[in-house]
Amino acid sequence: MSTVDVLTEQAMVVLQDRPVVPLTAWLAEALADCGETGRTLQLVTPLDSRLSLPLRAAAAGTGMQWVVRDGAGYYEGLTGRPLQWSDGTFVPVPEARDYAPGFTTRPGAPIGAQLSLTYRIRYGAEGNVGGAVERLLKLLTGLAPTGWGPAEPLSHTWRADLLTEYARGRNGARLFVVGDGPRPAQAICEFTGAGGGAMAEVGTATIGYTHEDPPPVQHLPSLVGALAGEQPILSLFAQLIPGRSDLTTEPRWTGAPGPLAMAVSGTVAGPPGLPGQQVGPARAPLTFFPLGDGRSPEGWQRHRTLMQHLRSAQAAGVAPG
């Protein structure tokens, strides 16, 4: 059970002193309450705490601030920006011109690579909505997921029909899925109503790899094609994120993410110098565009070029959906 340690007009401050801070049901409710009241949830932890993947995603998606206590000072755990307490909330230190020292110290564990695949899919008014994440995790780990739930710890063993009942019974739902196998595997699935009983999903599956066990980047085209063979998807974006193989996040700089590839539905011509290849079945083809090795910054320029090209083609009415 957690409690609010400080409540002001601007912020809800919660102190957590544990090795890994998960997105508990209480914290999920606190985030929702802050959204309704216009407050910022400021989670304060010591320097050696880490965030679970679901809480890290919630922090990025809701504006929650991770405030790290480092000696007599504070900083923002995801950016390294020095903070101070002022007028009922943590705010940036005005005169700070550099990262906080704690943010630039060496991580507490070896840094590996996290393979992140974000897909978009639309489901009809009937049928299960957990097929895409189940198939993707099977392709990546060799095994079906083990559990799911709206908060941590996950409260349900894996059953796609029960996940479907939960998601379809609400206007929107963010659910977390944990995979099985020798590598840490988790997914975050956001479901929204799409009218007429249909549902849209944006899901992100993340697999952790050590330095000695690199991700299977060379197999991405066949993996995406196999996914499309069972679950016709609208798009998929793959990237590598430097980080711990256990998928937790330390309040330290570990490196910048880099794009690997993007796939879009249909047969799509790419911009000059960026050809695509067809993957998936003929009934639901995808065009797969390699973007980089996940480490070189040039991949982001290719990503921008591709996105500008796709938007221009769509505006002209020539890009298949």
Wavefront OBJ file of the C-alpha trace (Angstrom):
o trace
v 0.000 0.000 0.000
v 1.346 3.426 -0.941
v 0.384 6.807 0.371
v 0.676 10.363 -0.862
v 3.546 11.991 1.011
v 2.970 15.581 -0.140
v -0.098 16.991 -1.876
v -0.082 20.541 -3.226
v -2.028 22.387 -5.895
v 0.681 21.581 -8.413
v 1.903 18.122 -7.479
v 1.275 14.791 -5.815
v 4.576 13.623 -4.347
v 5.073 9.921 -3.619
v 8.248 8.595 -1.985
v 9.357 5.093 -2.969
v 12.460 3.447 -1.523
v 12.750 0.076 -3.205
v 15.129 -1.521 -5.757
v 12.501 -1.678 -8.530
v 9.367 0.486 -8.512
v 6.466 -1.157 -10.401
v 3.274 0.349 -11.768
v 1.046 -0.870 -8.955
v -2.724 -0.487 -9.041
v -2.369 2.312 -6.483
v 0.121 4.232 -8.640
v -2.105 3.753 -11.698
v -5.005 5.278 -9.760
v -2.771 8.119 -8.561
v -1.776 8.873 -12.171
v -5.440 8.952 -13.198
v -6.265 11.256 -10.290
v -3.454 13.621 -11.265
v -4.781 13.704 -14.809
v -8.217 14.727 -13.531
v -6.932 17.374 -11.107
v -4.191 18.859 -13.271
v -1.422 17.831 -10.876
v 1.895 16.213 -11.755
v 2.712 12.918 -10.070
v 6.282 13.263 -8.828
v 7.774 9.932 -7.857
v 10.811 10.387 -5.606
v 13.324 7.539 -5.297
v 16.929 7.090 -4.195
v 19.727 6.890 -6.738
v 19.831 3.080 -6.766
v 16.139 2.556 -7.598
v 14.929 1.464 -11.034
v 11.575 1.684 -12.813
v 9.788 -1.306 -14.282
v 9.006 -1.157 -17.997
v 5.260 -0.455 -17.472
v 6.018 2.393 -15.051
v 8.680 3.772 -17.409
v 6.107 3.789 -20.220
v 3.518 5.420 -17.975
v 5.994 8.130 -17.045
v 6.604 8.907 -20.707
v 2.922 8.867 -21.602
v 1.374 10.804 -18.713
v 3.909 13.454 -17.770
v 4.791 11.765 -14.493
v 8.151 12.977 -13.196
v 10.736 10.623 -11.801
v 12.609 12.632 -9.178
v 15.876 11.045 -8.066
v 17.411 11.947 -4.723
v 21.198 12.146 -5.030
v 22.810 13.269 -1.790
v 21.478 16.738 -0.993
v 20.203 17.335 -4.534
v 17.572 16.048 -6.938
v 17.345 15.399 -10.662
v 14.929 14.062 -13.249
v 15.612 10.360 -13.676
v 14.816 10.116 -17.381
v 16.580 13.289 -18.556
v 19.257 14.096 -15.986
v 17.918 17.620 -15.521
v 18.735 19.011 -12.025
v 15.644 19.808 -9.940
v 14.801 21.767 -6.823
v 11.722 22.127 -4.607
v 9.945 25.449 -5.097
v 6.384 26.625 -4.414
v 4.922 23.173 -3.867
v 6.565 21.248 -6.702
v 9.896 20.084 -8.101
v 11.089 22.423 -10.856
v 14.282 22.657 -12.976
v 17.220 24.442 -11.394
v 17.335 27.699 -13.403
v 21.108 28.096 -13.409
v 21.885 24.453 -14.245
v 23.711 24.050 -17.554
v 24.641 20.377 -17.426
v 23.318 16.977 -16.468
v 23.191 16.065 -12.806
v 26.326 14.128 -11.768
v 24.334 11.031 -10.817
v 22.853 10.791 -14.311
v 26.274 10.493 -15.933
v 27.720 7.868 -13.588
v 28.218 4.324 -14.843
v 25.097 2.126 -14.788
v 24.867 -0.446 -12.047
v 24.663 -3.383 -14.479
v 26.027 -4.150 -17.951
v 24.142 -2.452 -20.762
v 22.629 -4.690 -23.390
v 20.052 -4.039 -26.076
v 16.273 -3.913 -25.925
v 14.545 -4.834 -29.186
v 11.326 -2.812 -29.358
v 8.589 -3.489 -31.917
v 5.605 -1.121 -32.067
v 2.676 -2.218 -34.224
v -0.717 -0.802 -35.151
v -3.680 -3.042 -35.904
v -7.433 -2.761 -36.236
v -9.839 -5.452 -35.079
v -13.421 -5.980 -36.160
v -16.457 -5.968 -33.922
v -16.032 -9.643 -33.033
v -13.198 -11.965 -32.183
v -10.215 -11.821 -29.871
v -8.030 -8.709 -29.724
v -4.987 -10.367 -28.163
v -3.851 -12.218 -31.246
v -1.177 -9.777 -32.373
v 0.706 -9.599 -29.088
v 0.415 -13.359 -28.562
v 1.771 -14.110 -32.033
v 4.546 -11.533 -31.787
v 5.767 -12.777 -28.411
v 5.669 -16.354 -29.696
v 7.800 -15.336 -32.670
v 10.291 -13.528 -30.448
v 10.501 -15.991 -27.554
v 9.204 -19.285 -28.907
v 6.544 -19.413 -26.191
v 3.111 -17.970 -25.524
v 2.713 -15.139 -22.986
v 2.308 -16.127 -19.355
v 0.160 -13.305 -17.966
v -1.557 -9.980 -18.425
v -3.160 -7.211 -16.414
v -3.756 -3.452 -16.090
v -1.129 -3.029 -13.337
v 1.737 -4.819 -11.628
v 1.905 -7.510 -10.467
v -0.047 -8.903 -13.418
v -3.237 -10.399 -12.099
v -4.243 -12.861 -14.845
v -2.657 -15.870 -16.459
v -2.612 -15.655 -20.235
v -5.952 -16.177 -21.951
v -6.668 -14.130 -25.048
v -10.426 -14.449 -24.567
v -10.309 -12.923 -21.058
v -8.065 -10.097 -22.247
v -10.549 -9.509 -25.061
v -13.478 -9.386 -22.646
v -11.646 -6.833 -20.512
v -10.575 -4.611 -23.434
v -13.910 -4.699 -25.272
v -15.798 -3.898 -22.097
v -14.177 -0.452 -21.871
v -13.799 2.594 -24.082
v -10.066 2.253 -23.758
v -7.592 0.078 -21.897
v -3.841 -0.073 -21.400
v -2.800 -3.623 -20.615
v 0.552 -5.219 -19.880
v 1.576 -8.664 -21.098
v 4.574 -10.668 -19.935
v 6.291 -13.208 -22.129
v 8.017 -16.478 -21.362
v 11.351 -17.943 -22.326
v 15.029 -17.357 -21.526
v 14.964 -13.587 -22.212
v 12.838 -10.935 -20.485
v 9.867 -10.096 -22.693
v 7.055 -7.644 -22.022
v 4.429 -5.869 -24.076
v 2.255 -2.813 -23.561
v -1.035 -2.826 -25.456
v -3.294 0.220 -25.758
v -6.820 -0.469 -27.002
v -9.306 2.182 -28.105
v -12.760 1.981 -29.618
v -12.828 2.544 -33.378
v -16.602 2.778 -33.928
v -19.161 0.125 -34.708
v -17.674 -2.252 -32.173
v -14.264 -2.232 -33.877
v -11.114 -1.721 -31.842
v -7.731 -0.207 -32.629
v -4.577 -1.333 -30.892
v -1.134 0.182 -30.589
v 1.156 -2.369 -29.016
v 4.848 -2.398 -28.165
v 6.695 -5.635 -27.473
v 10.161 -5.362 -25.916
v 12.730 -8.128 -25.521
v 15.934 -7.787 -23.488
v 19.281 -9.045 -24.794
v 22.705 -9.111 -23.185
v 25.889 -8.015 -24.929
v 26.793 -11.688 -25.446
v 23.333 -12.460 -26.866
v 22.585 -9.876 -29.591
v 19.054 -9.423 -30.967
v 18.179 -11.205 -34.245
v 18.073 -8.050 -36.343
v 18.827 -9.909 -39.581
v 15.636 -11.941 -39.184
v 13.289 -8.954 -38.879
v 11.847 -9.175 -42.433
v 10.841 -12.823 -41.996
v 9.553 -12.164 -38.455
v 7.362 -9.272 -39.607
v 6.134 -11.316 -42.560
v 5.201 -14.194 -40.254
v 3.275 -11.817 -37.991
v 1.380 -10.378 -40.953
v 0.518 -13.895 -42.094
v -1.764 -14.350 -39.084
v -2.542 -10.776 -37.994
v -2.888 -8.196 -40.792
v -1.200 -5.131 -39.319
v -1.281 -1.515 -40.458
v 2.318 -0.674 -39.588
v 5.262 -1.780 -37.495
v 8.302 0.158 -36.284
v 11.399 -1.597 -34.926
v 14.174 0.018 -32.933
v 17.031 -0.852 -30.611
v 17.213 0.814 -27.196
v 20.420 0.593 -25.153
v 19.517 -0.583 -21.684
v 19.459 -3.354 -19.134
v 18.494 -6.763 -20.435
v 16.009 -7.141 -17.557
v 14.011 -4.220 -19.098
v 14.189 -2.045 -15.988
v 15.394 1.571 -16.230
v 18.132 3.137 -14.140
v 18.245 6.921 -13.603
v 21.379 7.117 -15.743
v 22.290 7.786 -19.346
v 22.668 4.504 -21.227
v 22.598 5.682 -24.842
v 20.190 6.820 -27.534
v 17.697 4.527 -29.307
v 18.111 3.903 -32.997
v 15.692 2.746 -35.715
v 15.975 -0.613 -37.425
v 13.063 -0.778 -39.839
v 9.508 0.217 -40.616
v 6.813 -1.805 -42.335
v 3.550 -0.430 -43.727
v 0.532 -2.229 -45.149
v 0.159 -2.590 -48.884
v 2.612 -2.323 -51.741
v 4.281 1.037 -51.267
v 7.050 2.717 -53.243
v 9.729 4.254 -51.064
v 11.558 7.544 -51.533
v 14.657 7.664 -53.739
v 17.493 5.677 -52.210
v 15.241 3.877 -49.732
v 13.676 0.871 -51.465
v 11.310 -1.456 -49.674
v 10.774 -5.189 -49.902
v 7.536 -7.122 -49.855
v 6.924 -9.385 -46.876
v 3.876 -11.224 -45.633
v 1.158 -13.019 -47.589
v -0.259 -11.777 -50.890
v -3.671 -11.242 -49.238
v -2.168 -8.867 -46.659
v 1.200 -7.651 -47.953
v 3.539 -5.325 -46.111
v 6.325 -3.189 -47.471
v 9.406 -3.475 -45.261
v 11.897 -0.592 -45.224
v 15.307 -1.168 -43.558
v 16.418 2.026 -41.818
v 19.666 1.241 -40.028
v 21.520 -0.927 -37.563
v 19.815 0.531 -34.480
v 22.984 2.334 -33.423
v 23.900 4.796 -36.154
v 22.178 8.227 -35.971
v 21.789 8.209 -39.777
v 18.864 5.840 -39.262
v 16.749 8.671 -37.857
v 17.332 10.737 -40.993
v 16.127 7.800 -43.115
v 13.125 7.488 -40.823
v 12.259 11.171 -41.276
v 12.670 10.889 -45.049
v 10.426 7.831 -45.181
v 7.729 9.367 -42.978
v 7.659 12.566 -45.075
v 7.361 10.465 -48.221
v 4.530 8.340 -46.821
v 2.598 11.377 -45.602
v 2.962 13.088 -48.970
v 1.807 9.962 -50.791
v -1.164 9.576 -48.458
v -2.152 13.216 -48.918
v -2.028 12.689 -52.673
v -4.272 9.640 -52.325
v -1.774 7.168 -53.728
v -0.625 5.343 -50.580
v -2.501 2.126 -49.876
v -3.668 1.733 -46.286
l 1 2 3 4 5 6 7 8 9 10 11 12 13 14 15 16 17 18 19 20 21 22 23 24 25 26 27 28 29 30 31 32 33 34 35 36 37 38 39 40 41 42 43 44 45 46 47 48 49 50 51 52 53 54 55 56 57 58 59 60 61 62 63 64 65 66 67 68 69 70 71 72 73 74 75 76 77 78 79 80 81 82 83 84 85 86 87 88 89 90 91 92 93 94 95 96 97 98 99 100 101 102 103 104 105 106 107 108 109 110 111 112 113 114 115 116 117 118 119 120 121 122 123 124 125 126 127 128 129 130 131 132 133 134 135 136 137 138 139 140 141 142 143 144 145 146 147 148 149 150 151 152 153 154 155 156 157 158 159 160 161 162 163 164 165 166 167 168 169 170 171 172 173 174 175 176 177 178 179 180 181 182 183 184 185 186 187 188 189 190 191 192 193 194 195 196 197 198 199 200 201 202 203 204 205 206 207 208 209 210 211 212 213 214 215 216 217 218 219 220 221 222 223 224 225 226 227 228 229 230 231 232 233 234 235 236 237 238 239 240 241 242 243 244 245 246 247 248 249 250 251 252 253 254 255 256 257 258 259 260 261 262 263 264 265 266 267 268 269 270 271 272 273 274 275 276 277 278 279 280 281 282 283 284 285 286 287 288 289 290 291 292 293 294 295 296 297 298 299 300 301 302 303 304 305 306 307 308 309 310 311 312 313 314 315 316 317 318 319 320 321
